[in-house]
């Protein structure tokens, strides 16, 4: 896996931002400030540890679990602990907690996924999600900037994956349990969280796992 990721990293680092920018220009994009990407139950923003700290600094007074939460997908070990990978931007309800009618409250510190939406790279090829702004006029300078961010995002995602794999410790699988802890594996290692620190999360996970 590490060898494959190293190969992916080399390919990402060799990507031509000029070529990506030309493709963005061909597709077209102009943000409509509609907030659709910040709202809705299906919207989920992946976060890396350095992004969480950046948002904590920008938000002022917020802790790690105020900014981020574990994903619902994961597995249980024999001691009743729930294991999952990486983090998601915390959503107390349907919408991003930092969204407002006036715009994003952490705009300068927003995750790189938000900065590059609706575009992403898949094996070096430009892809995009549904968005009202697609097809809109975009200048060369903005295309270049977005292309540069997409390349950075691809490199960061692969480097984070490499660090995660290097520090990941496998475990013996078990059954869902109301006991134990939530363990998040990321590029920095393991983060153990008491269920009481994540209100309602245990119930959601147990229901999805079919335990109770």
MDTraj code that builds the backbone (N, CA, C; nanometers):
import mdtraj as md
import numpy as np

residues = "UNK UNK UNK UNK UNK UNK UNK UNK UNK UNK UNK UNK UNK UNK UNK UNK UNK UNK UNK UNK UNK UNK UNK UNK UNK UNK UNK UNK UNK UNK UNK UNK UNK UNK UNK UNK UNK UNK UNK UNK UNK UNK UNK UNK UNK UNK UNK UNK UNK UNK UNK UNK UNK UNK UNK UNK UNK UNK UNK UNK UNK UNK UNK UNK UNK UNK UNK UNK UNK UNK UNK UNK UNK UNK UNK UNK UNK UNK UNK UNK UNK UNK UNK UNK UNK UNK UNK UNK UNK UNK UNK UNK UNK UNK UNK UNK UNK UNK UNK UNK UNK UNK UNK UNK UNK UNK UNK UNK UNK UNK UNK UNK UNK UNK UNK UNK UNK UNK UNK UNK UNK UNK UNK UNK UNK UNK UNK UNK UNK UNK UNK UNK UNK UNK UNK UNK UNK UNK UNK UNK UNK UNK UNK UNK UNK UNK UNK UNK UNK UNK UNK UNK UNK UNK UNK UNK UNK UNK UNK UNK UNK UNK UNK UNK UNK UNK UNK UNK UNK UNK UNK UNK UNK UNK UNK UNK UNK UNK UNK UNK UNK UNK UNK UNK UNK UNK UNK UNK UNK UNK UNK UNK UNK UNK UNK UNK UNK UNK UNK UNK UNK UNK UNK UNK UNK UNK UNK UNK UNK UNK UNK UNK".split()
xyz = np.array([
    [0.0818, -0.1204, 0.0000],
    [0.0000, 0.0000, 0.0000],
    [0.0858, 0.1263, 0.0000],
    [0.1920, 0.1261, 0.0798],
    [0.2800, 0.2429, 0.0846],
    [0.3484, 0.2671, -0.0497],
    [0.3857, 0.1586, -0.1170],
    [0.4500, 0.1726, -0.2475],
    [0.3527, 0.2337, -0.3476],
    [0.2280, 0.1903, -0.3411],
    [0.1254, 0.2441, -0.4313],
    [0.0998, 0.3917, -0.4029],
    [0.0941, 0.4264, -0.2752],
    [0.0728, 0.5662, -0.2378],
    [0.1910, 0.6537, -0.2798],
    [0.3125, 0.5995, -0.2685],
    [0.4315, 0.6734, -0.3111],
    [0.4259, 0.7011, -0.4607],
    [0.3769, 0.6051, -0.5367],
    [0.3618, 0.6232, -0.6811],
    [0.2555, 0.7286, -0.7113],
    [0.1457, 0.7235, -0.6378],
    [0.0403, 0.8240, -0.6549],
    [0.0923, 0.9637, -0.6231],
    [0.1755, 0.9732, -0.5182],
    [0.2318, 1.1022, -0.4790],
    [0.3218, 1.1583, -0.5886],
    [0.4052, 1.0733, -0.6464],
    [0.4938, 1.1170, -0.7544],
    [0.4129, 1.1679, -0.8736],
    [0.3046, 1.1001, -0.9047],
    [0.2188, 1.1423, -1.0160],
    [0.1507, 1.2755, -0.9851],
    [0.1049, 1.2898, -0.8605],
    [0.0379, 1.4143, -0.8205],
    [0.1337, 1.5326, -0.8270],
    [0.2568, 1.5108, -0.7830],
    [0.3556, 1.6188, -0.7829],
    [0.3961, 1.6598, -0.9246],
    [0.3765, 1.5707, -1.0210],
    [0.4140, 1.6016, -1.1594],
    [0.2981, 1.6588, -1.2414],
    [0.1811, 1.6740, -1.1791],
    [0.0656, 1.7265, -1.2513],
    [0.0910, 1.8682, -1.3009],
    [0.0384, 1.8982, -1.4164],
    [0.0518, 2.0315, -1.4755],
    [-0.0662, 2.1179, -1.4339],
    [-0.0399, 2.2214, -1.3564],
    [-0.1482, 2.3119, -1.3159],
    [-0.2037, 2.3869, -1.4365],
    [-0.1197, 2.4095, -1.5361],
    [-0.1642, 2.4784, -1.6568],
    [-0.2706, 2.3952, -1.7283],
    [-0.2469, 2.2642, -1.7377],
    [-0.3437, 2.1764, -1.8035],
    [-0.4742, 2.1698, -1.7242],
    [-0.4633, 2.1634, -1.5913],
    [-0.5832, 2.1606, -1.5078],
    [-0.6593, 2.2916, -1.5222],
    [-0.5872, 2.4019, -1.5267],
    [-0.6502, 2.5335, -1.5404],
    [-0.7253, 2.5453, -1.6728],
    [-0.6667, 2.4922, -1.7805],
    [-0.7341, 2.4965, -1.9111],
    [-0.8646, 2.4177, -1.9072],
    [-0.8626, 2.3023, -1.8387],
    [-0.9830, 2.2204, -1.8281],
    [-1.0891, 2.2917, -1.7446],
    [-1.0476, 2.3565, -1.6368],
    [-1.1423, 2.4335, -1.5551],
    [-1.2055, 2.5441, -1.6388],
    [-1.1233, 2.6116, -1.7198],
    [-1.1743, 2.7171, -1.8070],
    [-1.2742, 2.6632, -1.9078],
    [-1.2493, 2.5421, -1.9580],
    [-1.3403, 2.4808, -2.0549],
    [-1.4748, 2.4487, -1.9899],
    [-1.4701, 2.3963, -1.8660],
    [-1.5927, 2.3617, -1.7940],
    [-1.6662, 2.4881, -1.7504],
    [-1.5897, 2.5830, -1.6957],
    [-1.6474, 2.7079, -1.6481],
    [-1.7007, 2.6976, -1.5064],
    [-1.6853, 2.8051, -1.4315],
    [-1.7368, 2.8088, -1.2950],
    [-1.7422, 2.9515, -1.2427],
    [-1.8539, 2.9848, -1.1794],
    [-1.8693, 3.1120, -1.1090],
    [-1.9555, 3.0865, -0.9862],
    [-1.8957, 3.1017, -0.8683],
    [-1.9687, 3.0770, -0.7437],
    [-2.0921, 3.1669, -0.7359],
    [-2.2064, 3.1056, -0.7032],
    [-2.3330, 3.1792, -0.6955],
    [-2.3663, 3.2254, -0.5539],
    [-2.2810, 3.1939, -0.4573],
    [-2.3045, 3.2302, -0.3173],
    [-2.4388, 3.1773, -0.2671],
    [-2.4796, 3.0606, -0.3182],
    [-2.6097, 3.0043, -0.2820],
    [-2.6062, 2.9295, -0.1500],
    [-2.4885, 2.8812, -0.1093],
    [-2.4754, 2.8076, 0.0160],
    [-2.5183, 2.6624, 0.0080],
    [-2.5507, 2.6136, -0.1110],
    [-2.5946, 2.4739, -0.1241],
    [-2.4880, 2.3758, -0.0755],
    [-2.3624, 2.4074, -0.0990],
    [-2.2536, 2.3170, -0.0601],
    [-2.2304, 2.3162, 0.0909],
    [-2.2905, 2.4112, 0.1622],
    [-2.2741, 2.4204, 0.3080],
    [-2.3934, 2.3632, 0.3826],
    [-2.4991, 2.3294, 0.3072],
    [-2.6232, 2.2873, 0.3711],
    [-2.6657, 2.1488, 0.3241],
    [-2.7441, 2.0825, 0.4087],
    [-2.7991, 1.9525, 0.3715],
    [-2.7347, 1.8373, 0.4457],
    [-2.8135, 1.7356, 0.4731],
    [-2.7671, 1.6210, 0.5511],
    [-2.6584, 1.5417, 0.4793],
    [-2.6595, 1.5422, 0.3469],
    [-2.5651, 1.4600, 0.2715],
    [-2.4264, 1.5243, 0.2601],
    [-2.4185, 1.6536, 0.2857],
    [-2.2897, 1.7219, 0.2734],
    [-2.1970, 1.6861, 0.3890],
    [-2.0777, 1.6379, 0.3558],
    [-1.9803, 1.5987, 0.4573],
    [-1.8421, 1.6454, 0.4135],
    [-1.7741, 1.7166, 0.5001],
    [-1.6427, 1.7724, 0.4659],
    [-1.5340, 1.7015, 0.5454],
    [-1.4445, 1.6324, 0.4743],
    [-1.3318, 1.5644, 0.5391],
    [-1.2300, 1.6674, 0.5863],
    [-1.1730, 1.6427, 0.7045],
    [-1.0763, 1.7340, 0.7642],
    [-0.9490, 1.6600, 0.8027],
    [-0.8368, 1.7277, 0.7894],
    [-0.7103, 1.6745, 0.8379],
    [-0.6738, 1.7488, 0.9664],
    [-0.5890, 1.6889, 1.0515],
    [-0.5546, 1.7520, 1.1790],
    [-0.5069, 1.8971, 1.1678],
    [-0.4225, 1.9276, 1.0690],
    [-0.3724, 2.0652, 1.0580],
    [-0.4844, 2.1623, 1.0234],
    [-0.5884, 2.1140, 0.9527],
    [-0.7019, 2.2005, 0.9197],
    [-0.7879, 2.2250, 1.0429],
    [-0.8005, 2.1229, 1.1269],
    [-0.8780, 2.1391, 1.2505],
    [-0.8153, 2.2466, 1.3379],
    [-0.6845, 2.2421, 1.3514],
    [-0.6151, 2.3420, 1.4339],
    [-0.6285, 2.4823, 1.3744],
    [-0.6260, 2.4902, 1.2437],
    [-0.6406, 2.6196, 1.1773],
    [-0.7789, 2.6790, 1.2045],
    [-0.8813, 2.5944, 1.1996],
    [-1.0175, 2.6412, 1.2267],
    [-1.0334, 2.6776, 1.3738],
    [-0.9734, 2.5993, 1.4626],
    [-0.9797, 2.6299, 1.6059],
    [-0.9241, 2.7696, 1.6324],
    [-0.8132, 2.8026, 1.5669],
    [-0.7513, 2.9340, 1.5853],
    [-0.8395, 3.0445, 1.5292],
    [-0.9036, 3.0167, 1.4155],
    [-0.9873, 3.1185, 1.3521],
    [-1.1180, 3.1394, 1.4266],
    [-1.1759, 3.0290, 1.4787],
    [-1.3045, 3.0377, 1.5476],
    [-1.2896, 3.1003, 1.6860],
    [-1.1756, 3.0781, 1.7496],
    [-1.1507, 3.1384, 1.8799],
    [-1.2282, 3.0719, 1.9926],
    [-1.1569, 3.0039, 2.0810],
    [-1.2206, 2.9437, 2.1979],
    [-1.2845, 2.8081, 2.1744],
    [-1.2762, 2.7555, 2.0536],
    [-1.3364, 2.6256, 2.0254],
    [-1.2339, 2.5140, 2.0396],
    [-1.2779, 2.4006, 2.0940],
    [-1.1904, 2.2859, 2.1088],
    [-1.1975, 2.1950, 1.9874],
    [-1.1158, 2.0891, 1.9909],
    [-1.1068, 1.9944, 1.8789],
    [-1.2441, 1.9383, 1.8401],
    [-1.3198, 1.8897, 1.9409],
    [-1.4484, 1.8267, 1.9127],
    [-1.5608, 1.9272, 1.8896],
    [-1.5318, 2.0556, 1.9060],
    [-1.6267, 2.1584, 1.8637],
    [-1.6186, 2.1771, 1.7130],
    [-1.4994, 2.1526, 1.6587],
    [-1.4741, 2.1718, 1.5161],
    [-1.4987, 2.0440, 1.4368],
    [-1.4505, 1.9313, 1.4891],
    [-1.4534, 1.8056, 1.4132],
    [-1.5241, 1.6948, 1.4882],
    [-1.5704, 1.5956, 1.4136],
    [-1.6320, 1.4775, 1.4723],
    [-1.5923, 1.3544, 1.3913],
    [-1.5973, 1.2362, 1.4534],
    [-1.5624, 1.1133, 1.3813],
    [-1.6691, 1.0803, 1.2769],
    [-1.6302, 1.0162, 1.1669],
    [-1.7293, 0.9685, 1.0691],
    [-1.8119, 0.8552, 1.1299],
    [-1.9260, 0.8260, 1.0704],
    [-2.0109, 0.7185, 1.1205],
    [-1.9641, 0.5817, 1.0736],
    [-1.8806, 0.5780, 0.9695],
    [-1.8352, 0.4498, 0.9162],
    [-1.7151, 0.3999, 0.9956],
    [-1.7176, 0.2717, 1.0324],
    [-1.6048, 0.2175, 1.1060],
    [-1.6271, 0.0732, 1.1458],
    [-1.5418, 0.0220, 1.2362],
    [-1.5493, -0.1168, 1.2821],
    [-1.5244, -0.1225, 1.4320],
    [-1.5731, -0.2328, 1.4937],
    [-1.5580, -0.2514, 1.6369],
    [-1.4477, -0.3516, 1.6651],
    [-1.3785, -0.3334, 1.7787],
    [-1.2783, -0.4321, 1.8187],
    [-1.3343, -0.5209, 1.9306],
    [-1.2565, -0.6160, 1.9736],
    [-1.3042, -0.7142, 2.0723],
    [-1.3236, -0.6536, 2.2109],
    [-1.2712, -0.5345, 2.2334],
    [-1.2877, -0.4682, 2.3629],
    [-1.4043, -0.3698, 2.3617],
    [-1.4782, -0.3668, 2.2516],
    [-1.5947, -0.2788, 2.2441],
    [-1.5633, -0.1383, 2.1992],
    [-1.4441, -0.1156, 2.1452],
    [-1.4086, 0.0161, 2.0936],
    [-1.4474, 0.0285, 1.9463],
    [-1.4923, 0.1475, 1.9085],
    [-1.5300, 0.1749, 1.7706],
    [-1.4140, 0.2463, 1.7011],
    [-1.3678, 0.1910, 1.5889],
    [-1.2544, 0.2481, 1.5160],
    [-1.3011, 0.3107, 1.3853],
    [-1.2519, 0.4309, 1.3569],
    [-1.2864, 0.4985, 1.2328],
    [-1.1655, 0.5781, 1.1837],
    [-1.1733, 0.6276, 1.0608],
    [-1.0594, 0.6963, 0.9989],
    [-1.0888, 0.8433, 0.9726],
    [-0.9906, 0.9286, 1.0025],
    [-0.9972, 1.0721, 0.9731],
    [-1.1119, 1.1416, 1.0460],
    [-1.1413, 1.2637, 1.0053],
    [-1.2402, 1.3475, 1.0736],
    [-1.3342, 1.4119, 0.9729],
    [-1.4471, 1.4602, 1.0240],
    [-1.5423, 1.5354, 0.9436],
    [-1.5719, 1.6669, 1.0149],
    [-1.6004, 1.7692, 0.9368],
    [-1.6395, 1.8974, 0.9948],
    [-1.7698, 1.8772, 1.0722],
    [-1.7718, 1.9219, 1.1963],
    [-1.8868, 1.8975, 1.2841],
    [-2.0136, 1.9625, 1.2307],
    [-2.1218, 1.8860, 1.2335],
    [-2.2528, 1.9351, 1.1904],
    [-2.3554, 1.9046, 1.2989],
    [-2.3862, 2.0004, 1.3847],
    [-2.4854, 1.9773, 1.4894],
    [-2.6234, 1.9474, 1.4319],
    [-2.6516, 1.9994, 1.3122],
    [-2.7802, 1.9770, 1.2454],
    [-2.7580, 1.9381, 1.1004],
    [-2.8420, 1.9905, 1.0122],
    [-2.8300, 1.9596, 0.8699],
    [-2.7176, 2.0371, 0.8027],
    [-2.6877, 2.1554, 0.8560],
    [-2.5954, 2.2461, 0.7887],
    [-2.4614, 2.2576, 0.8610],
    [-2.3619, 2.3046, 0.7894],
    [-2.2318, 2.3328, 0.8496],
    [-2.2496, 2.4368, 0.9598],
    [-2.1870, 2.4143, 1.0722],
    [-2.2044, 2.5047, 1.1866],
    [-2.1479, 2.6430, 1.1599],
    [-2.0619, 2.6561, 1.0579],
    [-2.0005, 2.7849, 1.0284],
    [-2.0712, 2.8593, 0.9152],
    [-2.1792, 2.8006, 0.8664],
    [-2.2541, 2.8664, 0.7593],
    [-2.3523, 2.9670, 0.8171],
    [-2.3641, 3.0819, 0.7503],
    [-2.4645, 3.1809, 0.7865],
    [-2.5121, 3.2480, 0.6577],
    [-2.6209, 3.3179, 0.6658],
    [-2.6738, 3.3879, 0.5485],
    [-2.5755, 3.4913, 0.4966],
    [-2.4839, 3.5347, 0.5821],
    [-2.3824, 3.6327, 0.5419],
    [-2.2608, 3.5648, 0.4789],
    [-2.2594, 3.4318, 0.4810],
    [-2.1462, 3.3586, 0.4253],
    [-2.0751, 3.2745, 0.5298],
    [-1.9612, 3.2197, 0.4920],
    [-1.8831, 3.1334, 0.5811],
    [-1.8151, 3.2166, 0.6893],
    [-1.8316, 3.1755, 0.8158],
    [-1.7736, 3.2511, 0.9279],
    [-1.6252, 3.2220, 0.9494],
    [-1.5738, 3.1186, 0.8794],
    [-1.4304, 3.0873, 0.8895],
    [-1.3696, 3.0844, 0.7486],
    [-1.4146, 3.1736, 0.6649],
    [-1.3820, 3.1685, 0.5219],
    [-1.2324, 3.1533, 0.4941],
    [-1.1505, 3.2312, 0.5603],
    [-1.0063, 3.2266, 0.5343],
    [-0.9440, 3.0960, 0.5855],
    [-1.0078, 3.0327, 0.6825],
    [-0.9534, 2.9089, 0.7402],
    [-1.0311, 2.7858, 0.6953],
    [-1.1206, 2.8014, 0.6003],
    [-1.2040, 2.6880, 0.5573],
    [-1.1162, 2.5773, 0.4986],
    [-1.1629, 2.4533, 0.5071],
    [-1.0852, 2.3384, 0.4570],
    [-1.0570, 2.3497, 0.3073],
    [-0.9512, 2.2834, 0.2635],
    [-0.9141, 2.2883, 0.1221],
    [-1.0217, 2.2249, 0.0347],
    [-1.0976, 2.1297, 0.0890],
    [-1.2081, 2.0721, 0.0131],
    [-1.3106, 2.1798, -0.0214],
    [-1.3369, 2.2693, 0.0717],
    [-1.4312, 2.3789, 0.0475],
    [-1.3736, 2.4788, -0.0535],
    [-1.2439, 2.5037, -0.0439],
    [-1.1797, 2.6000, -0.1343],
    [-1.1824, 2.5549, -0.2795],
    [-1.1846, 2.4233, -0.3015],
    [-1.1776, 2.3705, -0.4377],
    [-1.3129, 2.3242, -0.4916],
    [-1.4160, 2.3242, -0.4085],
    [-1.5481, 2.2800, -0.4532],
    [-1.5971, 2.3668, -0.5688],
    [-1.6603, 2.3082, -0.6715],
    [-1.7098, 2.1706, -0.6842],
    [-1.6110, 2.0757, -0.7537],
    [-1.4869, 2.1205, -0.7727],
    [-1.3903, 2.0383, -0.8454],
    [-1.3085, 1.9470, -0.7541],
    [-1.2612, 1.8376, -0.8101],
    [-1.1666, 1.7488, -0.7424],
    [-1.0907, 1.6718, -0.8498],
    [-0.9796, 1.6128, -0.8092],
    [-0.8979, 1.5343, -0.9018],
    [-0.9126, 1.3864, -0.8702],
    [-0.9278, 1.3076, -0.9738],
    [-0.9377, 1.1626, -0.9606],
    [-0.8355, 1.1004, -1.0544],
    [-0.7283, 1.0468, -0.9957],
    [-0.6170, 0.9933, -1.0728],
    [-0.5647, 1.0976, -1.1730],
    [-0.5572, 1.2194, -1.1247],
    [-0.5020, 1.3273, -1.2049],
    [-0.5993, 1.3933, -1.2999],
    [-0.7200, 1.3415, -1.3088],
    [-0.8188, 1.3968, -1.4014],
    [-0.9185, 1.4845, -1.3273],
    [-0.9570, 1.5940, -1.3924],
    [-1.0508, 1.6864, -1.3306],
    [-1.1914, 1.6268, -1.3294],
    [-1.2536, 1.6307, -1.2121],
    [-1.3917, 1.5883, -1.1952],
    [-1.4649, 1.6976, -1.1197],
    [-1.5977, 1.6907, -1.1196],
    [-1.6728, 1.7940, -1.0491],
    [-1.8054, 1.7395, -0.9993],
    [-1.8552, 1.8019, -0.8916],
    [-1.9844, 1.7678, -0.8341],
    [-2.0900, 1.8633, -0.8895],
    [-2.2158, 1.8285, -0.8688],
    [-2.3234, 1.9160, -0.9138],
    [-2.3168, 2.0494, -0.8399],
    [-2.3288, 2.1569, -0.9134],
    [-2.3193, 2.2903, -0.8532],
    [-2.3827, 2.3917, -0.9473],
    [-2.4550, 2.4861, -0.8906],
    [-2.5203, 2.5897, -0.9719],
    [-2.4204, 2.6749, -1.0489],
    [-2.2983, 2.6834, -0.9965],
    [-2.1994, 2.7715, -1.0584],
    [-2.1287, 2.7140, -1.1799],
    [-2.1443, 2.5839, -1.2042],
    [-2.0775, 2.5217, -1.3192],
    [-2.1249, 2.5851, -1.4496],
    [-2.0299, 2.6047, -1.5400],
    [-2.0627, 2.6639, -1.6692],
    [-2.0522, 2.8155, -1.6710],
    [-2.0317, 2.8748, -1.5535],
    [-2.0197, 3.0197, -1.5460],
    [-1.8843, 3.0682, -1.5953],
    [-1.8724, 3.1972, -1.6222],
    [-1.7458, 3.2517, -1.6716],
    [-1.6381, 3.2523, -1.5632],
    [-1.5176, 3.2134, -1.5992],
    [-1.4053, 3.2162, -1.5054],
    [-1.2814, 3.2646, -1.5792],
    [-1.2107, 3.3585, -1.5196],
    [-1.0915, 3.4142, -1.5825],
    [-0.9709, 3.3228, -1.5686],
    [-0.8667, 3.3536, -1.6472],
    [-0.7456, 3.2716, -1.6467],
    [-0.6793, 3.2706, -1.5094],
    [-0.6726, 3.3857, -1.4445],
    [-0.6074, 3.3937, -1.3136],
    [-0.6796, 3.3086, -1.2100],
    [-0.8132, 3.3137, -1.2098],
    [-0.8904, 3.2339, -1.1151],
    [-0.8786, 3.0847, -1.1465],
    [-0.8729, 3.0512, -1.2746],
    [-0.8552, 2.9110, -1.3138],
    [-0.7212, 2.8583, -1.2655],
    [-0.6177, 2.9416, -1.2790],
    [-0.4837, 2.9033, -1.2343],
    [-0.4796, 2.8825, -1.0834],
    [-0.5421, 2.9728, -1.0109],
    [-0.5432, 2.9638, -0.8656],
    [-0.6150, 2.8367, -0.8202],
    [-0.7296, 2.8090, -0.8814],
    [-0.8065, 2.6907, -0.8459],
    [-0.7305, 2.5634, -0.8822],
    [-0.6636, 2.5650, -0.9970],
    [-0.5836, 2.4487, -1.0392],
    [-0.4698, 2.4224, -0.9411],
    [-0.4070, 2.5293, -0.8952],
    [-0.2983, 2.5147, -0.7977],
    [-0.3475, 2.4548, -0.6678],
    [-0.4656, 2.4983, -0.6232],
    [-0.5232, 2.4448, -0.4997],
    [-0.5616, 2.2980, -0.5155],
    [-0.6107, 2.2614, -0.6328],
    [-0.6477, 2.1223, -0.6576],
    [-0.5251, 2.0312, -0.6540],
    [-0.4153, 2.0793, -0.7097],
    [-0.2918, 2.0001, -0.7058],
    [-0.2430, 1.9855, -0.5616],
    [-0.2459, 2.0945, -0.4875],
    [-0.2060, 2.0902, -0.3462],
    [-0.2948, 1.9936, -0.2691],
    [-0.4251, 2.0014, -0.2943],
    [-0.5193, 1.9124, -0.2258],
    [-0.4865, 1.7665, -0.2533],
    [-0.4588, 1.7327, -0.3792],
    [-0.4264, 1.5954, -0.4138],
    [-0.3000, 1.5493, -0.3416],
    [-0.1985, 1.6345, -0.3386],
    [-0.0727, 1.5999, -0.2718],
    [-0.0931, 1.5838, -0.1213],
    [-0.1665, 1.6767, -0.0607],
    [-0.1927, 1.6711, 0.0834],
    [-0.2693, 1.5444, 0.1198],
    [-0.3722, 1.5109, 0.0415],
    [-0.4517, 1.3919, 0.0702],
    [-0.3656, 1.2650, 0.0676],
    [-0.2754, 1.2574, -0.0294],
    [-0.1901, 1.1385, -0.0403],
    [-0.0881, 1.1348, 0.0726],
    [-0.0288, 1.2486, 0.1051],
    [0.0685, 1.2513, 0.2150],
    [0.0033, 1.2169, 0.3478],
    [-0.1183, 1.2664, 0.3686],
    [-0.1904, 1.2327, 0.4912],
    [-0.2202, 1.0834, 0.4959],
    [-0.2570, 1.0255, 0.3812],
    [-0.2840, 0.8821, 0.3746],
    [-0.1584, 0.8010, 0.4047],
    [-0.0449, 0.8459, 0.3546],
    [0.0819, 0.7774, 0.3806],
    [0.1125, 0.7775, 0.5298],
    [0.0974, 0.8937, 0.5945],
    [0.1241, 0.9022, 0.7381],
    [0.0256, 0.8174, 0.8180],
    [-0.1005, 0.8133, 0.7729],
    [-0.2010, 0.7314, 0.8416],
    [-0.1620, 0.5841, 0.8355],
    [-0.1264, 0.5372, 0.7164],
    [-0.0891, 0.3955, 0.6996],
    [0.0328, 0.3613, 0.7842],
    [0.1298, 0.4501, 0.7898],
    [0.2520, 0.4243, 0.8674],
    [0.2239, 0.4119, 1.0164],
    [0.1249, 0.4861, 1.0664],
    [0.0984, 0.4881, 1.2099],
    [-0.0197, 0.4004, 1.2515],
    [-0.0891, 0.3467, 1.1529],
    [-0.2082, 0.2664, 1.1822],
    [-0.1716, 0.1335, 1.2485],
    [-0.2416, 0.1014, 1.3558],
    [-0.2238, -0.0266, 1.4241],
    [-0.3527, -0.1060, 1.4092],
    [-0.3426, -0.2216, 1.3441],
    [-0.4612, -0.3022, 1.3207],
    [-0.5107, -0.3632, 1.4524],
    [-0.6332, -0.4166, 1.4515],
    [-0.6947, -0.4686, 1.5730],
    [-0.7844, -0.5862, 1.5390],
    [-0.8117, -0.6688, 1.6402],
    [-0.9006, -0.7831, 1.6220],
    [-1.0445, -0.7346, 1.6240],
    [-1.1207, -0.7707, 1.5226],
    [-1.2589, -0.7240, 1.5110],
    [-1.3495, -0.7917, 1.6130],
    [-1.4511, -0.7166, 1.6567],
    [-1.5465, -0.7680, 1.7533],
    [-1.6874, -0.7223, 1.7216],
    [-1.7753, -0.7309, 1.8202],
    [-1.9155, -0.6957, 1.8034],
    [-1.9436, -0.5561, 1.8595],
    [-2.0493, -0.4902, 1.8094],
    [-2.0884, -0.3592, 1.8634],
    [-2.1127, -0.3677, 2.0139],
    [-2.0770, -0.2623, 2.0844],
    [-2.0881, -0.2623, 2.2297],
    [-2.1201, -0.1224, 2.2801],
    [-2.1984, -0.1108, 2.3887],
    [-2.2255, 0.0199, 2.4481],
    [-2.1087, 0.0678, 2.5340],
    [-2.0062, -0.0142, 2.5451],
    [-1.8904, 0.0203, 2.6275],
    [-1.7718, 0.0563, 2.5366],
    [-1.6574, 0.0772, 2.5957],
    [-1.5403, 0.1106, 2.5165],
    [-1.5360, 0.2575, 2.4783],
    [-1.4541, 0.2874, 2.3786],
    [-1.4358, 0.4258, 2.3346],
    [-1.4417, 0.4347, 2.1831],
    [-1.4421, 0.5575, 2.1358],
    [-1.4297, 0.5825, 1.9924],
    [-1.2820, 0.6131, 1.9658],
    [-1.2223, 0.5427, 1.8716],
    [-1.0815, 0.5633, 1.8377],
    [-1.0704, 0.6087, 1.6927],
    [-1.0192, 0.7291, 1.6740],
    [-1.0031, 0.7841, 1.5397],
    [-0.8575, 0.7700, 1.4980],
    [-0.8356, 0.7073, 1.3835],
    [-0.7015, 0.6924, 1.3278],
    [-0.6813, 0.8004, 1.2222],
    [-0.5733, 0.8776, 1.2364],
    [-0.5416, 0.9767, 1.1338],
    [-0.3907, 0.9836, 1.1148],
    [-0.3439, 1.0841, 1.0460],
    [-0.2010, 1.0951, 1.0140],
    [-0.1139, 1.1172, 1.1371],
    [-0.1746, 1.1513, 1.2507],
    [-0.0990, 1.1738, 1.3733],
    [-0.1009, 1.0520, 1.4653],
    [-0.1788, 0.9499, 1.4296],
    [-0.1869, 0.8300, 1.5121],
    [-0.3281, 0.8024, 1.5579],
    [-0.3440, 0.7618, 1.6837],
    [-0.4746, 0.7271, 1.7394],
    [-0.5232, 0.8360, 1.8359],
    [-0.6503, 0.8695, 1.8242],
    [-0.7147, 0.9634, 1.9164],
    [-0.8284, 0.8888, 1.9849],
    [-0.8202, 0.8703, 2.1159],
    [-0.9253, 0.8009, 2.1910],
    [-1.0221, 0.9038, 2.2506],
    [-1.1516, 0.8801, 2.2268],
    [-1.2539, 0.9741, 2.2704],
    [-1.3596, 0.8991, 2.3504],
    [-1.3968, 0.9543, 2.4648],
    [-1.5058, 0.8973, 2.5429],
    [-1.6378, 0.9256, 2.4712],
    [-1.7303, 0.8288, 2.4766],
    [-1.8588, 0.8488, 2.4114],
    [-1.9336, 0.9701, 2.4648],
    [-1.9147, 0.9986, 2.5929],
    [-1.9846, 1.1122, 2.6535],
    [-1.9437, 1.2448, 2.5913],
    [-1.8290, 1.2454, 2.5234],
    [-1.7831, 1.3677, 2.4583],
    [-1.8475, 1.3884, 2.3220],
    [-1.9188, 1.2854, 2.2733],
    [-1.9832, 1.2947, 2.1426],
    [-2.1315, 1.2639, 2.1615],
    [-2.2119, 1.3605, 2.2038],
    [-2.3528, 1.3358, 2.2348],
    [-2.4283, 1.2706, 2.1185],
    [-2.4955, 1.1600, 2.1489],
    [-2.5785, 1.0940, 2.0495],
    [-2.5039, 1.0067, 1.9509],
    [-2.3720, 1.0160, 1.9466],
    [-2.2955, 0.9445, 1.8448],
    [-2.3014, 0.7937, 1.8631],
    [-2.2923, 0.7476, 1.9878],
    [-2.2933, 0.6034, 2.0115],
    [-2.4228, 0.5410, 1.9611],
    [-2.5352, 0.6019, 1.9910],
    [-2.6632, 0.5503, 1.9450],
    [-2.6703, 0.5402, 1.7940],
    [-2.6235, 0.6435, 1.7252],
    [-2.6249, 0.6423, 1.5786],
    [-2.5406, 0.5281, 1.5256],
    [-2.4221, 0.5089, 1.5845],
    [-2.3323, 0.4038, 1.5370],
    [-2.3903, 0.2646, 1.5631],
    [-2.4501, 0.2479, 1.6796],
    [-2.5075, 0.1179, 1.7123],
    [-2.6232, 0.0839, 1.6188],
    [-2.7057, 0.1828, 1.5867],
    [-2.8167, 0.1581, 1.4964],
    [-2.7661, 0.1215, 1.3573],
    [-2.6621, 0.1921, 1.3116],
    [-2.6066, 0.1628, 1.1796],
    [-2.5400, 0.0252, 1.1783],
    [-2.4844, -0.0166, 1.2919],
    [-2.4174, -0.1454, 1.2996],
    [-2.5153, -0.2596, 1.3227],
    [-2.6390, -0.2256, 1.3566],
    [-2.7396, -0.3286, 1.3824],
    [-2.7230, -0.3945, 1.5179],
    [-2.6538, -0.3251, 1.6098],
    [-2.6305, -0.3846, 1.7403],
    [-2.7503, -0.3781, 1.8322],
    [-2.8138, -0.2590, 1.8412],
    [-2.9296, -0.2452, 1.9297],
    [-3.0359, -0.1613, 1.8615],
])
top = md.Topology()
chain = top.add_chain()
for i, resn in enumerate(residues, 1):
    res = top.add_residue(resn, chain, resSeq=i)
    for name in ("N", "CA", "C"):
        top.add_atom(name, md.element.get_by_symbol(name[0]), res)
traj = md.Trajectory(xyz[None], top)
